[in-house]
Amino acid sequence: MKMAIKNLESKVVNEINSWDISLKHNGKPVNYSDKLNCLLYGPGIDAVRKICDSYEDSKTPQTDFSQLPYEQAKKEFMKQYLLHHLEKNDYNVKETAESLGMGWSNLRQHMKTKNLKVNELKKSEKEKPQLFNPIAIVEETFNQYNGLFSPLMLNNFLKKKKKILSERLSKVALDIVRKDDSIDGLYAQGYFELPFQWAPGKFRKDYVNFMIEKYKHGPAIAEVMGMTYGSLRGLLHQEGIKLREI
């Protein structure tokens, strides 16, 4: 899917111009920025455009928690939070528990209540399509340019600095596409890197505040959250949110 990105070329050129490109000549480091920058513009723009074009197709649909009643939102959030950290630790329960600062038996109990089974998760992981990998896109793009340029120093630079080059251009591309993303809802991703002892509580409070901001009036808020107005008042008191705020 082609994305119309304003100023993509100038952003890539500005990024490349900020690099200090040094290569050794006769055993001594020499700055070749003025000679190599212009040769990197084309491949760099090509690589960043490919990342932007493939970004939308790679995005996994996310749950908008503002569309769920309160109790269901809490349960689904915790399930996604645990699943994220299990994936991050290759489904090793002990390592996941350690990274979250909790006992592995406690984590197992949470997994049981959310019906998260390691064997099933590993099996489904193998069936997933290949993950979006912007760095690999940059490296593959630059591989296509290897040998096309006559200056030996450029090919030498690409061979030695391709990983660093890929990381920098990947960041340019991701900054572009993420600024283009408009967020109209409440999603779990922003909470994934919070510690376990903070993430659920912050999510609950943000969920309530999001509903207050969106629906304004107590009875309307209670209805969309799937609870009585009295229960909502109790929840607001528990979360330290004053009723006058709605």
Backbone bond lengths (Angstrom), bond angles and torsions (degrees), N, CA, C in turn:
res aa  C-N    CA-C-N  psi(-1)  N-CA   C-N-CA  omega(-1)  CA-C   N-CA-C  phi
1 M - - - 1.449 - - 1.527 109.25 -
2 K 1.322 117.37 124.07 1.455 122.15 -177.58 1.523 109.93 -82.66
3 M 1.329 115.87 130.36 1.454 121.39 177.77 1.529 109.22 -105.65
4 A 1.322 116.13 135.98 1.451 120.04 175.47 1.527 107.98 -86.70
5 I 1.309 116.86 105.84 1.459 121.99 -176.43 1.521 109.57 -110.27
6 K 1.310 115.97 120.59 1.460 120.45 179.35 1.532 109.79 -76.28
7 N 1.329 115.49 132.99 1.476 121.96 175.05 1.529 113.53 64.13
8 L 1.329 118.86 23.77 1.464 120.28 179.28 1.526 110.62 -59.39
9 E 1.334 115.87 -47.00 1.462 119.43 -177.21 1.524 111.92 -60.82
10 S 1.339 116.62 -44.39 1.467 119.22 -178.02 1.530 111.35 -67.39
11 K 1.341 117.38 -32.82 1.466 120.21 178.42 1.524 110.88 -66.84
12 V 1.335 116.36 -39.71 1.468 119.81 178.17 1.521 110.33 -67.94
13 V 1.317 116.92 -44.42 1.471 121.03 -179.84 1.529 110.34 -61.01
14 N 1.329 116.70 -44.29 1.475 120.06 179.39 1.523 111.24 -62.51
15 E 1.340 116.63 -38.35 1.465 120.34 179.10 1.524 110.55 -65.05
16 I 1.336 116.51 -47.24 1.467 120.39 -179.48 1.523 110.88 -63.55
17 N 1.326 116.99 -37.94 1.468 120.43 179.77 1.523 112.61 -66.75
18 S 1.337 116.36 -17.55 1.468 119.41 179.98 1.531 111.70 -85.14
19 W 1.335 116.84 -7.64 1.464 120.42 -178.19 1.525 110.94 -80.29
20 D 1.307 114.22 145.40 1.466 121.34 173.65 1.526 106.84 -105.20
21 I 1.309 116.27 96.45 1.463 121.35 -173.51 1.526 110.21 -91.44
22 S 1.307 115.68 109.74 1.460 121.21 -179.98 1.524 110.23 -118.63
23 L 1.298 116.49 134.13 1.461 122.80 175.57 1.526 108.39 -132.20
24 K 1.311 115.13 154.25 1.468 118.75 -179.84 1.523 110.52 -84.31
25 H 1.316 115.57 133.57 1.460 122.46 175.75 1.526 107.28 -130.15
26 N 1.341 114.75 120.90 1.475 120.20 -174.13 1.523 111.24 54.94
27 G 1.337 114.73 38.16 1.456 120.14 175.69 1.518 115.27 81.86
28 K 1.348 117.70 -0.14 1.457 121.06 -178.62 1.532 110.05 -118.94
29 P 1.361 117.33 140.56 1.468 119.69 178.84 1.524 111.35 -68.82
30 V 1.316 116.44 131.87 1.461 122.26 178.98 1.522 108.02 -128.12
31 N 1.334 117.87 135.22 1.455 121.80 178.23 1.533 109.61 -80.41
32 Y 1.340 115.00 118.43 1.462 120.60 -177.60 1.531 112.02 -111.37
33 S 1.342 117.46 17.72 1.457 120.17 -175.34 1.524 112.28 -54.65
34 D 1.322 116.96 -44.98 1.463 120.38 -176.50 1.523 111.99 -65.26
35 K 1.340 117.44 -25.97 1.466 120.71 -179.20 1.525 112.68 -90.07
36 L 1.350 116.93 -33.15 1.469 120.35 -173.18 1.517 114.72 -95.20
37 N 1.328 117.40 -28.08 1.466 119.37 -175.12 1.522 112.68 -52.32
38 C 1.331 116.38 -50.69 1.462 119.70 -175.87 1.528 111.77 -63.61
39 L 1.340 117.35 -28.66 1.460 120.37 178.68 1.529 111.91 -76.20
40 L 1.328 116.24 -21.54 1.462 120.74 -179.76 1.526 113.11 -86.86
41 Y 1.329 117.78 -16.37 1.462 120.35 -175.84 1.528 111.88 -57.44
42 G 1.336 116.46 -51.54 1.470 120.13 -176.47 1.516 113.26 -59.91
43 P 1.345 118.48 -55.32 1.466 120.24 178.02 1.530 112.10 -59.74
44 G 1.335 117.22 -37.96 1.463 120.08 -179.52 1.510 112.18 -65.27
45 I 1.312 117.21 -45.86 1.466 121.26 178.36 1.520 110.17 -62.90
46 D 1.317 116.26 -41.96 1.464 121.59 178.30 1.529 110.75 -59.13
47 A 1.330 116.97 -45.88 1.459 121.57 -177.81 1.528 111.97 -66.11
48 V 1.334 116.55 -45.39 1.469 120.12 -178.96 1.521 110.63 -65.10
49 R 1.328 116.60 -39.16 1.468 119.18 178.63 1.533 110.91 -63.52
50 K 1.332 116.91 -39.26 1.467 120.06 179.29 1.531 111.09 -63.90
51 I 1.338 116.77 -38.84 1.472 119.66 177.80 1.522 109.92 -63.79
52 C 1.325 116.46 -46.48 1.464 120.46 -179.43 1.519 111.32 -62.00
53 D 1.339 116.23 -40.91 1.458 120.20 -178.73 1.525 112.59 -66.80
54 S 1.328 116.88 -32.48 1.461 119.72 -176.92 1.525 112.53 -91.69
55 Y 1.335 117.46 -9.23 1.469 121.07 -175.22 1.526 112.27 -63.32
56 E 1.326 117.06 -49.72 1.465 120.08 -176.32 1.528 111.45 -61.58
57 D 1.327 116.73 -39.55 1.465 120.15 -178.91 1.518 111.53 -68.06
58 S 1.339 117.06 -22.19 1.466 120.43 -175.24 1.522 112.57 -89.79
59 K 1.317 117.20 -15.39 1.460 119.59 -172.71 1.526 111.45 -67.78
60 T 1.318 115.46 131.12 1.458 121.43 176.71 1.520 108.60 -87.81
61 P 1.341 117.47 131.13 1.471 118.90 178.36 1.523 110.61 -55.90
62 Q 1.325 116.18 133.48 1.451 121.13 -179.18 1.523 110.72 -109.28
63 T 1.315 114.67 152.86 1.459 120.20 178.79 1.518 109.67 -76.10
64 D 1.323 116.47 127.10 1.461 121.19 171.68 1.525 106.70 -89.43
65 F 1.326 116.58 104.91 1.459 121.33 -174.03 1.523 112.84 -69.15
66 S 1.328 117.40 -17.35 1.463 119.31 177.02 1.517 111.65 -70.23
67 Q 1.334 116.55 -11.27 1.461 121.04 177.68 1.533 112.10 -93.36
68 L 1.328 117.30 -0.29 1.461 121.50 -177.53 1.523 110.92 -111.02
69 P 1.340 118.16 145.80 1.469 119.88 172.15 1.521 110.72 -64.25
70 Y 1.314 116.65 160.04 1.457 123.17 -169.68 1.525 113.38 -54.36
71 E 1.324 118.58 -52.64 1.466 121.35 -175.92 1.524 111.07 -63.58
72 Q 1.316 116.76 -41.43 1.469 119.99 179.56 1.522 110.30 -67.57
73 A 1.328 117.10 -38.39 1.464 120.98 179.37 1.522 110.86 -62.46
74 K 1.338 117.03 -42.76 1.469 120.77 178.88 1.526 111.22 -59.61
75 K 1.332 116.21 -47.75 1.461 120.57 -177.19 1.527 111.36 -65.93
76 E 1.331 116.69 -43.44 1.466 120.13 -177.88 1.519 111.13 -68.85
77 F 1.348 116.20 -36.48 1.458 118.85 177.27 1.525 110.84 -61.21
78 M 1.342 116.57 -47.35 1.462 119.36 -178.04 1.526 110.71 -63.22
79 K 1.319 117.14 -36.96 1.458 120.39 178.90 1.526 110.43 -63.51
80 Q 1.325 117.46 -45.66 1.461 120.93 -179.93 1.528 111.50 -67.71
81 Y 1.318 116.81 -36.28 1.464 121.28 178.71 1.525 110.63 -62.99
82 L 1.335 116.40 -48.45 1.463 120.48 179.88 1.529 110.89 -65.71
83 L 1.324 116.59 -41.39 1.461 120.75 -179.90 1.523 111.02 -61.59
84 H 1.317 117.30 -41.39 1.473 121.43 177.79 1.524 110.73 -57.65
85 H 1.330 116.83 -45.90 1.467 119.88 -176.38 1.531 111.72 -75.67
86 L 1.306 117.64 -30.22 1.466 119.74 174.17 1.529 110.36 -65.59
87 E 1.319 116.59 -44.45 1.470 120.66 177.27 1.529 110.45 -60.89
88 K 1.312 115.76 -42.83 1.462 121.69 -177.85 1.529 111.50 -61.57
89 N 1.350 116.82 -30.48 1.463 121.99 -178.61 1.527 112.33 -106.57
90 D 1.354 115.76 25.75 1.468 121.61 176.78 1.532 111.97 53.74
91 Y 1.329 116.30 36.37 1.468 123.60 175.29 1.528 113.07 62.27
92 N 1.326 116.68 23.78 1.453 121.02 173.66 1.535 107.49 -87.44
93 V 1.345 116.01 110.52 1.461 120.95 -173.00 1.523 111.48 -63.61
94 K 1.340 116.67 -42.22 1.461 120.11 -178.47 1.517 111.28 -63.47
95 E 1.349 116.91 -46.30 1.461 120.33 -179.80 1.521 111.17 -66.55
96 T 1.329 116.58 -36.92 1.466 120.24 177.54 1.521 110.72 -63.39
97 A 1.336 116.14 -45.18 1.463 120.53 178.97 1.524 110.76 -60.17
98 E 1.335 116.73 -43.71 1.464 120.45 179.66 1.523 111.31 -62.98
99 S 1.336 116.93 -41.03 1.462 120.16 -179.39 1.523 111.81 -67.29
100 L 1.335 116.03 -26.11 1.466 120.75 179.28 1.522 112.49 -92.14
101 G 1.327 116.70 -6.91 1.458 120.33 179.75 1.513 113.16 72.24
102 M 1.336 116.31 38.23 1.457 120.40 -179.66 1.526 109.69 -137.60
103 G 1.327 117.43 162.06 1.452 121.19 177.31 1.520 111.03 -71.22
104 W 1.348 115.88 146.97 1.466 118.22 -176.65 1.526 111.39 -65.97
105 S 1.351 118.41 -31.22 1.470 120.73 178.46 1.530 110.41 -68.09
106 N 1.337 115.98 -34.70 1.466 120.52 176.69 1.523 110.07 -66.18
107 L 1.341 115.65 -42.16 1.467 119.80 178.28 1.527 109.94 -63.85
108 R 1.326 117.39 -43.05 1.467 120.46 179.05 1.529 111.36 -59.16
109 Q 1.320 116.32 -38.36 1.461 120.07 179.45 1.532 110.55 -65.88
110 H 1.341 116.19 -41.98 1.468 120.01 176.65 1.529 110.35 -62.92
111 M 1.329 116.13 -41.28 1.461 119.74 179.77 1.522 111.08 -64.02
112 K 1.324 116.31 -38.44 1.460 120.78 -179.90 1.522 111.12 -63.28
113 T 1.337 115.99 -43.79 1.472 119.18 -179.21 1.525 111.81 -68.01
114 K 1.353 117.26 -24.56 1.472 121.13 -179.95 1.529 111.26 -99.12
115 N 1.331 116.83 5.99 1.467 122.88 178.67 1.528 112.06 57.26
116 L 1.335 115.56 42.45 1.463 121.37 176.67 1.524 108.75 -100.44
117 K 1.327 116.86 110.07 1.458 122.75 -177.79 1.525 109.48 -111.73
118 V 1.333 115.48 123.79 1.459 121.18 -172.74 1.527 112.44 -55.91
119 N 1.322 118.27 -46.09 1.471 120.82 -177.63 1.531 111.45 -61.98
120 E 1.315 116.35 -42.14 1.463 119.99 179.25 1.522 111.16 -67.91
121 L 1.341 116.33 -37.87 1.456 120.42 179.49 1.525 111.19 -65.96
122 K 1.337 116.65 -41.22 1.463 120.25 178.38 1.525 110.93 -63.77
123 K 1.323 116.35 -40.09 1.464 120.44 179.66 1.523 110.95 -64.26
124 S 1.340 116.83 -44.12 1.461 120.18 -179.83 1.522 111.32 -67.95
125 E 1.343 116.66 -29.65 1.468 121.15 178.29 1.525 110.74 -63.00
126 K 1.331 116.85 -40.09 1.464 121.04 -179.91 1.523 111.82 -66.66
127 E 1.327 116.35 -25.63 1.464 120.62 -177.60 1.521 112.67 -88.86
128 K 1.342 117.15 -5.24 1.455 120.30 -179.94 1.522 110.60 -69.72
129 P 1.345 117.47 147.74 1.470 119.25 173.03 1.523 110.19 -67.34
130 Q 1.324 115.69 162.23 1.461 120.50 -178.34 1.523 110.45 -58.21
131 L 1.335 116.29 135.08 1.453 121.34 -176.62 1.521 111.39 -70.74
132 F 1.309 114.54 149.97 1.459 122.25 174.32 1.523 108.51 -63.30
133 N 1.328 116.85 121.44 1.464 121.38 -175.11 1.530 109.05 -131.55
134 P 1.345 117.16 90.52 1.475 119.59 -175.92 1.513 114.00 -61.41
135 I 1.335 117.65 -35.61 1.465 119.74 -179.80 1.525 110.49 -64.18
136 A 1.341 115.92 -41.35 1.468 119.60 178.29 1.525 111.04 -63.68
137 I 1.340 116.82 -34.39 1.465 120.35 178.54 1.526 110.23 -64.09
138 V 1.333 116.68 -42.33 1.465 120.01 179.07 1.526 110.51 -64.90
139 E 1.334 116.35 -46.38 1.464 119.97 -178.87 1.524 111.05 -61.11
140 E 1.322 116.33 -42.94 1.474 119.87 179.94 1.526 110.52 -63.87
141 T 1.335 116.28 -40.05 1.466 119.97 179.29 1.522 111.09 -63.14
142 F 1.338 116.77 -45.39 1.456 119.50 -179.18 1.520 112.22 -69.42
143 N 1.332 117.13 -28.49 1.464 120.00 175.31 1.525 110.71 -59.85
144 Q 1.339 115.24 -33.50 1.459 119.67 -179.28 1.532 111.70 -70.10
145 Y 1.324 116.57 -18.71 1.462 120.75 -179.05 1.527 112.31 -96.71
146 N 1.328 116.55 -9.17 1.467 119.52 -179.86 1.529 110.90 -56.73
147 G 1.295 117.28 129.53 1.460 121.21 176.49 1.509 114.64 83.18
148 L 1.356 117.69 -7.19 1.462 119.46 -178.83 1.518 112.10 -82.35
149 F 1.326 115.69 -15.78 1.457 119.52 -178.50 1.529 109.36 -105.10
150 S 1.315 115.29 138.40 1.451 118.58 -178.96 1.517 114.09 -72.05
151 P 1.354 119.57 -34.49 1.475 116.86 -178.34 1.519 111.88 -63.13
152 L 1.298 115.98 121.53 1.458 121.09 179.44 1.526 110.98 -61.48
153 M 1.326 116.28 -33.54 1.459 119.34 -176.55 1.527 111.74 -64.96
154 L 1.354 118.09 -30.95 1.462 119.50 178.66 1.518 110.35 -68.35
155 N 1.324 116.47 -46.55 1.468 119.26 178.63 1.526 110.69 -62.60
156 N 1.309 116.88 -36.31 1.455 122.00 176.85 1.527 110.23 -63.62
157 F 1.333 115.61 -42.43 1.465 120.96 179.38 1.528 110.89 -64.35
158 L 1.330 116.70 -46.76 1.463 120.48 -179.05 1.522 111.57 -61.60
159 K 1.321 116.09 -38.00 1.452 120.50 -178.80 1.528 111.61 -66.22
160 K 1.334 116.59 -40.46 1.456 120.65 -174.31 1.527 113.62 -88.94
161 K 1.344 116.90 -29.27 1.460 120.26 -170.69 1.527 113.62 -115.50
162 K 1.326 116.43 14.73 1.460 119.09 -173.52 1.537 112.84 -60.46
163 K 1.328 116.85 -39.41 1.462 120.02 -177.94 1.526 111.00 -64.92
164 I 1.340 116.36 -47.07 1.466 120.04 179.38 1.526 110.13 -63.23
165 L 1.319 115.88 -43.36 1.461 122.22 178.44 1.525 110.21 -58.78
166 S 1.324 116.71 -43.46 1.462 121.96 -178.62 1.516 111.41 -65.08
167 E 1.328 117.04 -41.54 1.464 120.83 179.79 1.525 111.15 -63.62
168 R 1.339 116.15 -42.02 1.462 119.67 -177.67 1.527 111.38 -67.97
169 L 1.335 116.48 -43.61 1.461 119.25 -179.30 1.530 111.49 -71.83
170 S 1.328 116.98 -31.60 1.469 120.18 175.88 1.517 110.57 -62.09
171 K 1.334 115.95 -40.98 1.466 120.21 179.18 1.526 110.66 -63.64
172 V 1.329 116.78 -40.66 1.473 120.40 177.55 1.528 109.65 -58.45
173 A 1.333 116.16 -47.60 1.466 120.60 -177.67 1.524 111.70 -64.38
174 L 1.327 117.24 -44.54 1.465 120.67 -177.97 1.526 111.21 -68.08
175 D 1.322 117.38 -35.20 1.465 119.85 175.11 1.523 110.33 -62.22
176 I 1.328 116.19 -38.24 1.470 120.62 179.94 1.523 110.94 -66.36
177 V 1.325 117.05 -52.33 1.468 119.13 -173.48 1.522 111.97 -71.89
178 R 1.336 117.98 -32.08 1.462 119.11 -179.39 1.512 111.96 -74.02
179 K 1.334 117.21 -31.03 1.463 119.37 174.14 1.517 110.19 -68.26
180 D 1.324 116.05 -27.11 1.464 120.96 -179.93 1.521 111.90 -77.49
181 D 1.342 117.37 -19.67 1.461 121.30 -179.51 1.516 110.23 -73.70
182 S 1.328 116.93 125.12 1.459 119.95 174.16 1.518 108.05 -98.91
183 I 1.334 116.56 133.37 1.457 121.23 -177.25 1.520 109.04 -108.47
184 D 1.308 116.81 115.24 1.464 121.90 177.50 1.516 107.64 -126.47
185 G 1.302 116.89 77.03 1.458 121.04 -177.47 1.511 109.85 161.65
186 L 1.323 116.19 -169.91 1.466 121.86 179.41 1.524 107.56 -124.13
187 Y 1.326 116.36 119.42 1.457 121.66 -174.30 1.522 110.73 -122.85
188 A 1.329 115.96 158.66 1.460 121.19 -172.65 1.520 113.85 -80.93
189 Q 1.331 117.44 -24.53 1.459 120.89 -168.46 1.531 113.18 -56.03
190 G 1.321 117.82 -37.21 1.452 120.97 -178.17 1.519 114.25 -66.53
191 Y 1.336 117.69 -11.27 1.464 122.07 -177.65 1.528 112.61 -104.46
192 F 1.325 117.67 -8.46 1.460 120.91 -170.35 1.525 113.45 -61.16
193 E 1.314 118.02 -34.55 1.463 119.62 -176.56 1.524 113.27 -90.64
194 L 1.324 117.41 3.04 1.460 120.28 175.31 1.526 109.59 -76.24
195 P 1.330 118.34 147.86 1.470 120.37 176.93 1.526 111.44 -60.19
196 F 1.324 115.28 152.89 1.462 120.75 -176.87 1.525 111.92 -57.20
197 Q 1.336 117.75 -37.12 1.457 119.81 -175.64 1.527 112.40 -72.21
198 W 1.352 117.69 -13.47 1.463 120.81 -179.69 1.525 113.41 -109.35
199 A 1.321 117.29 -34.25 1.467 121.09 -169.37 1.530 113.80 -56.99
200 P 1.352 120.56 -52.70 1.472 119.37 -177.91 1.522 113.26 -60.25
201 G 1.355 116.33 -41.98 1.458 119.75 -178.82 1.520 112.53 -65.89
202 K 1.340 116.36 -41.95 1.466 119.45 178.78 1.521 110.18 -66.28
203 F 1.334 116.68 -39.63 1.463 119.12 178.96 1.533 110.53 -62.17
204 R 1.332 117.33 -45.66 1.467 120.55 -179.29 1.530 111.18 -58.76
205 K 1.323 115.47 -46.08 1.464 119.38 -178.00 1.525 110.86 -66.16
206 D 1.315 116.65 -42.35 1.468 120.00 179.16 1.528 110.94 -65.71
207 Y 1.327 116.37 -36.85 1.468 120.58 177.64 1.529 109.87 -60.15
208 V 1.331 116.47 -48.98 1.469 120.66 -179.08 1.522 110.26 -62.40
209 N 1.327 117.30 -46.26 1.470 120.19 179.86 1.526 111.79 -63.13
210 F 1.333 116.26 -35.85 1.465 120.58 177.81 1.523 110.00 -62.63
211 M 1.342 116.85 -44.27 1.464 121.20 179.95 1.526 111.49 -66.74
212 I 1.330 116.25 -37.61 1.465 120.65 177.72 1.519 110.27 -61.77
213 E 1.327 115.70 -47.03 1.459 120.98 -178.95 1.521 111.48 -63.94
214 K 1.333 116.28 -37.33 1.466 120.27 -175.07 1.522 112.93 -79.69
215 Y 1.347 117.52 -41.26 1.465 119.99 -171.65 1.530 114.30 -107.43
216 K 1.306 117.75 -11.09 1.470 124.80 168.77 1.525 116.01 67.96
217 H 1.325 119.09 -52.40 1.469 122.05 -170.56 1.522 111.43 -103.30
218 G 1.361 115.08 139.95 1.454 122.15 -175.33 1.510 115.99 -49.06
219 P 1.350 118.75 -55.10 1.471 119.80 -178.96 1.529 113.28 -59.91
220 A 1.333 117.00 -38.35 1.469 120.62 179.46 1.529 110.09 -67.84
221 I 1.329 116.60 -40.19 1.459 120.90 178.66 1.523 110.32 -62.97
222 A 1.331 115.88 -46.75 1.461 120.96 -179.61 1.520 111.11 -59.33
223 E 1.326 116.50 -40.46 1.474 120.31 -178.12 1.526 111.64 -63.00
224 V 1.342 117.18 -48.20 1.469 119.18 -177.32 1.527 111.23 -71.63
225 M 1.343 116.84 -23.93 1.466 120.07 177.77 1.520 112.13 -85.78
226 G 1.326 116.77 -2.45 1.469 120.90 175.33 1.515 113.51 72.25
227 M 1.347 117.30 38.28 1.466 120.21 179.43 1.524 109.84 -145.00
228 T 1.321 116.30 168.45 1.460 120.35 176.67 1.521 109.60 -76.62
229 Y 1.325 115.03 162.85 1.458 118.97 178.99 1.528 110.73 -64.77
230 G 1.334 116.71 -35.67 1.460 120.47 177.33 1.525 111.40 -63.68
231 S 1.337 116.56 -41.50 1.471 120.21 177.85 1.522 110.88 -64.93
232 L 1.323 116.47 -37.22 1.461 119.85 177.81 1.525 110.73 -63.18
233 R 1.331 116.81 -43.36 1.460 120.05 178.55 1.532 110.90 -59.47
234 G 1.346 116.04 -41.35 1.458 120.20 178.24 1.514 111.75 -63.89
235 L 1.344 116.63 -40.10 1.458 121.18 179.27 1.527 111.03 -66.25
236 L 1.337 116.22 -41.60 1.454 119.88 178.68 1.530 111.00 -61.35
237 H 1.327 116.19 -40.46 1.464 120.57 177.84 1.529 110.18 -63.91
238 Q 1.349 116.02 -42.36 1.464 121.73 -179.48 1.527 111.17 -63.24
239 E 1.317 116.96 -38.23 1.463 121.47 -177.68 1.526 112.35 -86.58
240 G 1.327 117.18 -1.41 1.466 120.70 179.21 1.510 113.62 75.11
241 I 1.339 117.26 26.50 1.466 122.18 178.66 1.525 107.79 -105.24
242 K 1.329 116.94 120.09 1.451 120.88 -176.64 1.513 110.79 -74.02
243 L 1.323 115.20 143.47 1.456 120.99 -176.78 1.524 111.85 -61.49
244 R 1.321 117.54 -30.23 1.465 119.47 -178.59 1.532 111.45 -65.96
245 E 1.343 116.73 -16.31 1.452 119.72 179.54 1.513 112.12 -69.46
246 I 1.345 116.67 -16.56 1.470 118.23 177.79 1.511 110.61 -105.02
